[in-house]
Amino acid sequence: MNQSQNNRILCHLMAGKKLTPMKALLKFQTMRLGARIYDLRKQGYNIQKETFKTLTGKTVARYFL
């Protein structure tokens, strides 16, 4: 578990911002956003997920509190 990444991701979400895997890679240098979200949920945070389609038709997850 990468606690530093988890803390930075949690602060981002607690600020009311949403987070996608690409944004997490660019902002927090993590390629495993799903794993970090799993860690945070295990700690009791009620992180929600919505999906959307990009302009190219790819379905992407977006996480928020």
BELJO-V509434 format. One record per residue. N is the residue number from 1. NEAR is the number of other ideal C-beta (glycine too) atoms within 8 Angstrom. Layout:
# BELJO-V509434
N&NEAR + N&NEAR
This chain:
# BELJO-V509434
1&4 + 2&7 + 3&6 + 4&6 + 5&11 + 6&12 + 7&8 + 8&9 + 9&16 + 10&10 + 11&8 + 12&11 + 13&16 + 14&7 + 15&6 + 16&6 + 17&7 + 18&7 + 19&12 + 20&11 + 21&10 + 22&7 + 23&8 + 24&13 + 25&11 + 26&5 + 27&7 + 28&9 + 29&5 + 30&11 + 31&5 + 32&6 + 33&15 + 34&8 + 35&7 + 36&14 + 37&12 + 38&8 + 39&10 + 40&13 + 41&10 + 42&6 + 43&6 + 44&5 + 45&9 + 46&6 + 47&11 + 48&7 + 49&8 + 50&7 + 51&8 + 52&7 + 53&7 + 54&8 + 55&3 + 56&4 + 57&5 + 58&6 + 59&7 + 60&11 + 61&11 + 62&11 + 63&12 + 64&11 + 65&8
